[in-house]
Structure formats: structure tokens, C-alpha cells
Amino acid sequence: MRILFHHRIASRDGQAVHIEELIAALERDGHETLLVGPKGLMAAGFGSSNPIVDGVKRWIPAVLYELLEIAYSARAFLRLRAAVRTYRPDVVYERFSLFLFAGIWMRQFSEVPILLEVNSPLYEERMKNDGLRLHRFGRWAQRLLWRRVDHVLPVTDVLARTVAEYGVPPSRITVIPNGINPDRFGAVPDTESAKAALGLPPRLVLGFTGFVRGWNAVHRLIDFVAEHHTKHDLHVLIVGDGPAREDLIRHAEMRGVADRLTITGIVERDDVARYVAAFDIAMLPGITPYSSPLKLFEYLQLGRVIVGPDSENIREIVTHGHDALLFDPDREGALEETLLRLCTDPALRTRLGQQAPKTIVEKSLTWGRNAERVVAIAEAAIRQNRRPAAADAEPSGSRG
């Protein structure tokens, strides 16, 4: 199959990981792919972003930036239409962006079906986080984009319900969570060797990977270490960077545990495994309720002991007491109680860690399996597209 990937992402982070890993899995299965989107992004270093986009967003009024997003669709449409004419794909796989209309415009002029990957309800997310100015138009755009494509691929059941609420029939919605490429995590050191290689003391390490924002609630890990480090020799290892970095450092200094906090900064993808291997307990202290966190699959594959919120999207992947411990995010002290339980029960840590990679296998949580499902959905969409044409041709032939 020939698959054209279309996107408008402006930073090489988890968004790019999803695209890159799915493309790699499809190509391993013998399919051809073409990536169409902002130039140069995939060749940039991990964690990088488009400086022009960053500057424009920082210095112009929000409403003007949103208008520029809409205007970008015209340029993207010309690029996409040219790619479709030249490459002649069997299907277009697009990553949902709120004001990216190029795909559905192209669909008006082509019989090539579009599969739309949806990682978040961007209208609701942007209304909450950055105060979307064109809010009525944004809601209309989200509804239009979700309803005009051939199939929608949300990453969680929670998100699938939101897609359905916008009027998309269940028959055109298939949940495909994020996944893992086990080959990327083959040869990793044992936990104590990983700590030594990173220059960490032989402490019980509470680890977190990703972009640290306020809502990640990583500061609670620092508070926990401050409260319990005299009885349990604890250390916090953050593999990543983000706007909350300096606040976390100041918080650790204020609590008197600055020497028990390590923040690595941005780590290239191929190096992440050897850092996560140093975790005794892998943390998901705070997440959005509709997401499919990439770090969760990495933690599972590497056999880490996982602590996360008892939310529906997390329960779609792991089971409390089986391959993770989940805490009530609405109950004060629940996270800390869960951590304390693990600190005092090494046998429980061993059991959870041993089960974690088995969950990847048992639930087929790999990019390879995701690629197979995408191909099956694409084939069905192609057949559906051809059906009306065949139906129209049959009476004409019988009359002849």
C-alpha cells in the first residue's frame, strides 16, 4: 500500500514519535510512505521546534495567530494536492490539527480516503489552556474535520466518546492507542548499573520522563522525598526538560533536598531507555484524562514499577495491582500513600515490574500491531470508496 502522511506539527516531540514509529512499522511490513508537512522538522534534534513559529506565536496577538493557522491551510492544500497527484497514494493518514483544512479540501477533488489520527480534543484543550479566541469557529472546525474524513483514529476510548459526541458514527471511529517498538529497548542495563552509569547514588529512584509542566505535578515527588528521605533513601530523576524546570529546582532547594533531584534536560530518543532503566518507580503523577501517554508504554516495556492516576484512559492499558499501582487523583495524599507502600514492599515492586513487559505482549501494544490495524482500516475505506462507483457501473453495463 502507498500511504501519504500529512501533518502540521511544529515541534519534534511525542507528536513526531507517533508519526515516525508508525511510518517505520509500515515500511517494515513492505508498505510505501511519503511524509508531507513542515520541512526540516523530522531531521531536527529531538525536543526542537520551529523557531519562526515560536516567535510568531510569542509576539503577535492570539487572534491573529489563529487566523494565520487558518491561512496556512491554503498553502498546505496546494502542497498536499501536488503530492497526491504525483505520489498517487492509496490512502492519506493525517494528524489532526484544529485549523488544518487541507485534507478535507483535497478530499473534495480526490477519491483517496483520509484517516485522521486524533490525540486530543484540541478545541476543548486550547479553550482551557490558551484561551482560544476564535472559539465558535474552533468548535465548528473540529466538528467539520472529524465528520468529513473517512475514519477517525482516537488514541483512547475516552477520546472516542468525545469524537462520537460531535456526530461521527461509531462505525467510523477506531481506537488505536500509542505503542512501543520493542527493538528500541532491547539491550538496556540493569537498574543498579544504569544508576551508576548516570552518576546517581544507589538510592531508590522515583523517575519521570517527558516535558515538565505544572500539571505534571512532579513537585509532589520532591515533597515526598523531603518527607521520607531519612527513612527511605530516595532520589528524583527527571528525564526531560520544560517550563517547570527552574521552579522544581527552587522547590527542591526550599525543601532541603536539592541533592536528591536530577534533571537531565532533553535526551535523544535512542538514549531514553538507559535513563529509564535507572528508575525503581516510574511516575505518571498527573496527566490529561483523554491522553495515551507514550511514557506509559516505555515504562511497561522496560519493566518499571508504574504509579499513575486511577483514570479511565490509564485503566485502558494497565490494571491496578497487576502491572501498576493506581491512585485516586481526587483524594489528597493518595499518591503519597501509594509511593510509601512501594517503598516498603520490595516484593511488590518485583512482581509489578516483572508483569509490566508481559502486558505489552498480551495486549499487542506495539507500533507493528498498530500499523496492521491502520492498513486494515485503510483497506476497508478504499473498498467503501469503490462501492458506489461499482454500483453505478452495474446498471449501465446491464443496459448495454
N, C-alpha and C positions, 0 to 999 in steps of 0.2 A: 504494500500500500504506500501511496505517496501522501504525506501528511505535512501541511503547512502550519507552522506555529506562528501565531500573531500575538503581540503584547505591546504594552506601553509602559512597562516598569522603568523606573529611573534610578534604581539602586540595586547593587549586586549583593543581595542578602538572601533570606529564606525564600523570597519570591523567585529569585533566579535559580535556587537549588531545585525547586519543584520542576521548572522547565528543563533544566539541564539533565536531571536524573531521568525524567520521563523520556526525553529525546534519546538519551543513551540506552535506555531499556528497549525502546522501539527499534533502534538501529541494531542492537544485539540480536533481535528477532528477525532481522533482514528487511525491515521497512526503511523507506527513504524519508528524510525530513528536510525541511527548509525553515529557517527562523527569520521572521520579518518583524522588525521593531527598531527602536532607537539604536543607532550604530555604535559599536565600540564597547557597549556595556558588558557583554559576556567575556570580553578579553581583559577587562579591568580587574584589579585585585579585589579579593573578597572583602565586603564591607564598604566598598567605594560607592559613590553616587555621582550623578551628573552635576558638575559644579554650576553650569548655566541654569539648570532647572532650580537648583537650591537657591541661587542668587535671585532669580526672578521671583520665586515664591516668598523670599525674605523681604524684598524691597518694594513690591507693588501691592496695591490693595487686594484683599482676598477675592472680591467680586471680579476684578479684572483678571486675576489668575484663573478663575473658573471659566471666564469667557475664552481665555487663551486655550484652556483644555478642550473646550468645545471646538474652537477653530482648528486645533491640531487634527481633529478627525478628518478634515478635508485633505490635508497632506497625507495622513495615514491611509485614507481611502485610495488615493492615486497610487501610492506605493504598493498597497495590497492588491489592487486590481491588476497592476502590471505584473506582480508576482504570480497571481492566479493564471493570467493569460500565458505567461512564459513557462511556469513550472507545471501547470495543469494538475493540481493536486486532486486526490480523491476526496479529501476532507480538510477543513480548516479547524484547527484547535486554537481557541483564543482564550487568553486570560482576561477575566472581567475587570474593566476599569469603568468608573461611573459615567464619564462623558466621552467614552470611545465608541463612536457610532460607525466606524469604518467597516466593521464586519457585517453588520446588518444592511448597510448600504450596498456593499459588494454582493450580498445575497440576493438583492433585487435584480442583479444582472447576471447571475450565475446559478447553476443547479448544484454547485458544490455545497454540501451541508456544513453547518457550523456547530461544533461542540464548544460550550462555554464553561470553562473552569471558574468556579466561584469560591473564593476563600474567605470572604466576609461580606456582610450586607453593607456595602460602602456608603449608601445614603445614611443609614442609621449611625454608622461608625463616625462618619465625618460630621454629622449633626452634633454628636456628643463631644467629639474631641477637638474639632477646629472650627465649629460654628459655621457650617455650610451656608453661604449667603443666598445662592440660588436654590433655596430648599424645595420649593414647589417643582421647579424644573428638574432638580436632582431626583426627587421621588418618581416623577414621570419617566425620567431617563432610565432609572433602574427597572421599572416595570416594563418599559418598552424593550430594553435589551434582553431581559430574561425571557420575555414572551415571544420574541421574534426569532430566536435561534432554534435549531433543530433539537438540541438536547442540552440540558444544564447538568453540570457535574459539581455539586457542592461537596465540601470536604467532610461534613458531619451531618448526622440526622437532624440535629438542632437547626442547622442552616437550611437543610432541605425543607423543613416546615415553613421557614420564612419565605423561601422561593415559592412554595405552593400557595402561600397567603397572597402572593402577588398575581395569582391566576394562572400559574404554569401547571398543566395537568401532571399528575403523578407519573403517568406513562412516559413523560419526557424529562424525568428527574432521576438521576442515579448517583448515589453517594459513593465517592471514591476518596478515602482518606489519604493523607500523606503516607509515606512509606520509608523504606530503607534499602540501600544497596549493600547487602552483606559483604561483598567483596571489598568495599572501602574500609571495613572494620575487621579484617582478617587477623593480622599479626599485631596484637597490642600487648604491652607489658602487663604483668600482674599489678595489683593495686599498690603494694609497697614499693615495687621497683619504679612504678610510674611517679609516685611521690618523690622518691629520691632523684629521679631524672629531672624533675622540675624544681629541685632545691627546696622542697617542702619538708618540714619536720614530720616525724612519724606520728601524726595526730589523726584523730577521727575527722575526716574531711567532709564537710557539707558543701556540695557543689551545685553550680548553676551555670548554664550556657545560654548565650544569647545577648540581645540588645537590652541593656538595663534601663528601664523607665521606672517612674514612680509606682505604676500599678503592678509591677512585678513583685512588690513587697519584699525585696531582698533585704531591706533594712531589718526585717523581723529575724532574719538569720543572725545578724550581728547582735541583736538584743538577746537572742537565745544563747549565743556563745558567751556574752557578758555575764549572763545569769548562772551559767552552768560550767564554765571552763575550769573552775577549781576542782570540781568533782570528775568531770569528763574532759579529757584533753582534746579540745575542739579547734577546728580551723575552717574558715570560709574561703572557698576558691571560686572566683567568678571568671568564667572563660568567655570573654567578650568585652564590650565597651558600651557606652551610651551616655545620655544626658544626666543620668543619676550618679555617674561615677564619683564626682567630687563630693556630692552630698553623702555618699556611702563612706568615703574615706573620712570625712569630718565626723560622721556619726560614730564610726569605729574609734576615732581618737577621743571623742567625748565620752564614750563608754569604757575607755581604757583597754581596748583590745585591738589597737591598730596593728600590732604584730601578729595578730591572728586573722588578718584579712589579706588576701592576694587577689588582685585584679589584673588579668593578663593583658588586656587590650585585645584588639582584633586578632584572631588566629585564623590562618588559612584552613580551608575545609579539610584538606588531607591531613592536617595536624590535630584536628579536634579530638580524634579518638584517643590519642596518647595523653591528652589532658583529662578527658572524661574518665579514663582508666584510673585516675588518681582519686576519684570520688568514692567515698564509702556510702554516702547517702546522696542521691541526686534529687534536686528540688524543682518543683513546679509551684512556687509559693503563691502566685497569682496569675490568672490567665483570663482571656476573654471567653465568654460562655459558649461561643459558636466555633472556636478555632480548632484546628488539628495540629498541635504543636510538633514541629519537626524534632525538637529535642526529646520528646517523649519516646519516639521510635529509636533514636540514638541510644538513649538510656537503656531501653529494653534490649537492643542488640548487644550492648556491651555488658549486660548482666549487672547493671547497677540497681541498688535498692531505691525504689522510687517513692517519693512523698508528693502527693498532689491533692488538689481540692476535689471534694466529692461532688463533682458537677456532671451533668449528663454527657457532655462531649468527651470527658475523660473516661467515664464508665463505658463508652462505646468501644474503648480499646483495652482497658485494664480492669481487673476485678479486685476489690478491696480484700486484703488478706490472702490473696492468691499470688499475684505478681506485683503488688504495690500496696501501700497503705494510704488511704484517702481520709482527709479531714473535712469537717464541716466548715466551709469558708465563712459562714454567718455566725459561728459561735466563737466568742472571744476565748483565746487560749487553746483552741483545738489543734492548731498547727504545732504549738509548742509541746502539747501532751503527746502528740504522735512522734515527734522527734525524740522526746525523752524516753518513750517506750523503746525506740530503736537503739538508742544509746546504751540502754541497759540490757538488751537482749541480742547478743551476737548470733545466737542460733536462728532467730527470726530473720536477721539480716542475711544470713547464709541461705536460708530457704527461699526468700523472696528473690535474691539475686540469681539463684540457680534456675528459677522458673522464668525469669524475665525473657531471656532469648528464646525459650520454648514458645512463648506467646507469639513471637514474630512468625515462627514456623506454623503453629497451629491455626493462626488467623490469616496466613498468607499476606502479611503486612510488608510487602516488598514492592519496589518500583517495577520489577519484572511482571508481577501479577497485575499491577495497575495498568501497565502497558497492554496486557492481554485483554483486560476489560474495556479499555478505550478502543481497541481495534474492533472488538465485538459490537460495541455501541455504534462505532462508525459504519461498520458493515450493515447494521440494521437501518441506520439513517440513509445510507446510499440506496438500499432496497426500497425503502419507503419513498424516496425521491423518484425512483424509476417507475413505481407502480402506476401513478396517474398517466404517465406517458404511454405505458403498455396498454392501459385500459382504453385510452383514446385511439390507439392504433388498431386494436382488435376489431371494432365495428367497421372501421374504414376498410380493413382487409376483407371482411366478410361480404361487404357490398361489392367489392371488386370481383 
